[in-house]
């Protein structure tokens, strides 16, 4: 394997990176080909983020990188050096004072309130994508929410309830 400079990288060489993951600074040594998803699940035991298609098509692996939605199965961990990563396990922490009555992020409470999940496999990616969508500030109508969330697939078909939950949080109606 060649790195940008053209020099070979041995299979056992690791690269040092620094990440802030769910508010905790971490210094890690990773193989250059380790995806962010594999780093989270296999090296850090943060298994809330799901491995679905492993091709960036289903959205189950969506996390927030510096507040922006990212398919972690397509991102190499070394390319995120210095970034702030939020997984589903860290959503309540980013809500701070906006956390709901039970300490959850308002979008988590809204998903519960609207029964916006069935089997739950896609839920972590849906939640992170919802927070990213709200951070972006581009979706203002149900149609725009649906379009912005189209990269997250729910096999159970809870789409209407997911949009209801997001809409409630965006309008400040979540409890």
C-alpha positions as CSV (number, residue, x, y, z in Angstrom):
1,X,0.0,0.0,0.0
2,X,1.3,3.5,-0.8
3,X,0.5,6.6,1.2
4,X,0.3,10.1,-0.4
5,X,4.1,10.6,-0.3
6,X,4.5,7.4,-2.4
7,X,6.3,5.6,0.4
8,X,5.1,2.1,1.3
9,X,3.2,1.4,4.5
10,X,3.8,-1.9,6.1
11,X,0.7,-3.9,7.0
12,X,1.5,-3.7,10.8
13,X,2.2,0.1,10.9
14,X,-0.3,2.1,12.8
15,X,-1.0,5.8,12.6
16,X,-1.6,8.0,15.7
17,X,-4.8,10.0,15.6
18,X,-6.6,12.2,18.1
19,X,-10.4,12.3,18.2
20,X,-12.9,13.6,20.6
21,X,-15.6,10.8,20.9
22,X,-18.8,11.6,22.7
23,X,-17.0,14.4,24.5
24,X,-14.0,12.3,25.6
25,X,-10.6,13.1,24.1
26,X,-8.9,9.9,22.7
27,X,-5.5,9.2,21.3
28,X,-5.5,6.1,19.2
29,X,-3.2,4.0,17.0
30,X,-5.0,2.7,13.9
31,X,-4.2,0.9,10.7
32,X,-4.5,3.3,7.8
33,X,-7.4,1.3,6.3
34,X,-9.5,1.2,9.4
35,X,-12.9,2.8,8.8
36,X,-14.5,5.1,11.4
37,X,-17.2,2.5,11.8
38,X,-14.8,-0.3,12.6
39,X,-12.9,1.9,15.0
40,X,-16.1,2.8,16.9
41,X,-17.5,-0.7,17.0
42,X,-14.5,-3.0,17.2
43,X,-11.8,-1.0,18.9
44,X,-13.9,1.3,21.2
45,X,-16.9,-1.0,21.9
46,X,-19.4,1.7,20.8
47,X,-21.8,-0.7,19.2
48,X,-24.8,1.6,18.9
49,X,-23.6,2.6,15.5
50,X,-24.7,-0.2,13.2
51,X,-23.0,-1.9,10.2
52,X,-25.7,-2.3,7.6
53,X,-24.7,-2.3,3.9
54,X,-21.0,-1.3,4.4
55,X,-21.4,0.8,1.2
56,X,-22.9,4.0,2.4
57,X,-26.3,3.3,1.0
58,X,-28.5,2.4,4.1
59,X,-27.5,5.1,6.7
60,X,-27.3,2.7,9.6
61,X,-23.8,3.8,10.3
62,X,-24.5,7.5,10.4
63,X,-22.6,9.5,13.1
64,X,-21.9,13.2,13.5
65,X,-18.4,14.4,12.7
66,X,-18.1,18.0,13.8
67,X,-21.9,18.2,13.8
68,X,-22.3,17.0,10.2
69,X,-23.8,13.7,9.2
70,X,-21.3,11.1,7.9
71,X,-21.6,7.5,6.9
72,X,-18.9,6.0,9.1
73,X,-18.5,2.9,6.9
74,X,-17.1,5.1,4.1
75,X,-14.8,7.3,6.3
76,X,-11.3,6.3,7.1
77,X,-10.5,7.0,10.8
78,X,-7.2,8.6,9.9
79,X,-8.9,11.1,7.8
80,X,-10.9,12.3,10.8
81,X,-7.8,13.1,12.9
82,X,-8.7,16.0,15.2
83,X,-12.5,15.7,14.7
84,X,-15.3,15.6,17.2
85,X,-17.3,12.4,16.7
86,X,-20.8,12.0,18.2
87,X,-22.4,8.5,18.1
88,X,-25.9,7.6,19.3
89,X,-24.3,6.9,22.8
90,X,-23.3,10.6,23.0
91,X,-26.4,12.3,21.8
92,X,-27.7,13.1,25.3
93,X,-24.4,14.7,26.1
94,X,-24.6,17.2,23.2
95,X,-28.1,18.3,24.2
96,X,-26.7,19.7,27.5
97,X,-29.3,22.0,29.0
98,X,-31.7,21.0,26.2
99,X,-31.8,17.4,27.4
100,X,-35.3,16.1,28.0
101,X,-36.8,15.2,31.4
102,X,-35.1,11.8,31.4
103,X,-31.7,12.9,30.3
104,X,-32.2,11.9,26.6
105,X,-31.7,14.2,23.7
106,X,-35.0,15.7,22.6
107,X,-34.9,13.7,19.3
108,X,-34.6,10.5,21.3
109,X,-37.6,11.5,23.4
110,X,-39.5,12.3,20.3
111,X,-38.7,9.0,18.7
112,X,-40.1,7.3,21.8
113,X,-43.2,9.6,21.8
114,X,-44.0,8.9,18.2
115,X,-43.0,5.2,18.1
116,X,-40.5,6.1,15.3
117,X,-38.8,2.8,15.4
118,X,-39.8,-0.9,15.2
119,X,-37.0,-3.3,15.0
120,X,-34.6,-0.5,16.0
121,X,-31.7,-1.5,13.8
122,X,-31.7,1.7,11.8
123,X,-32.6,3.9,14.8
124,X,-29.1,5.0,15.8
125,X,-28.4,6.2,12.3
126,X,-31.8,7.8,12.0
127,X,-31.2,9.7,15.3
128,X,-27.8,10.9,14.4
129,X,-29.0,11.9,10.9
130,X,-31.9,13.8,12.5
131,X,-29.6,15.8,14.7
132,X,-27.3,16.5,11.7
133,X,-30.4,17.6,9.6
134,X,-31.4,20.0,12.3
135,X,-27.8,21.3,12.5
136,X,-27.8,22.0,8.8
137,X,-31.0,24.0,9.0
138,X,-32.1,23.3,5.4
139,X,-35.2,21.2,6.1
140,X,-38.3,23.3,7.0
141,X,-41.2,21.2,5.7
142,X,-42.2,17.6,5.9
143,X,-41.1,17.1,2.3
144,X,-37.8,18.7,2.9
145,X,-37.3,16.5,6.0
146,X,-38.2,13.4,4.0
147,X,-35.7,14.4,1.3
148,X,-32.9,15.1,3.8
149,X,-33.5,11.8,5.5
150,X,-33.7,9.8,2.3
151,X,-30.2,8.4,2.9
152,X,-31.4,6.5,5.9
153,X,-33.4,3.4,5.2
154,X,-35.9,1.8,7.5
155,X,-37.0,-1.6,6.5
156,X,-39.9,-1.6,8.9
157,X,-41.4,1.5,7.3
158,X,-41.6,3.8,10.3
159,X,-40.9,6.8,8.0
160,X,-44.1,8.8,8.8
161,X,-43.4,8.5,12.6
162,X,-39.7,9.5,12.1
163,X,-40.8,12.6,10.2
164,X,-43.3,13.4,12.9
165,X,-40.6,13.1,15.6
166,X,-38.2,15.3,13.7
167,X,-40.9,17.9,12.9
168,X,-41.9,18.1,16.6
169,X,-38.3,18.7,17.7
170,X,-37.8,21.3,15.0
171,X,-40.9,23.1,16.1
172,X,-40.0,22.8,19.8
173,X,-42.9,20.5,20.6
174,X,-41.0,17.5,21.9
175,X,-41.5,16.8,25.5
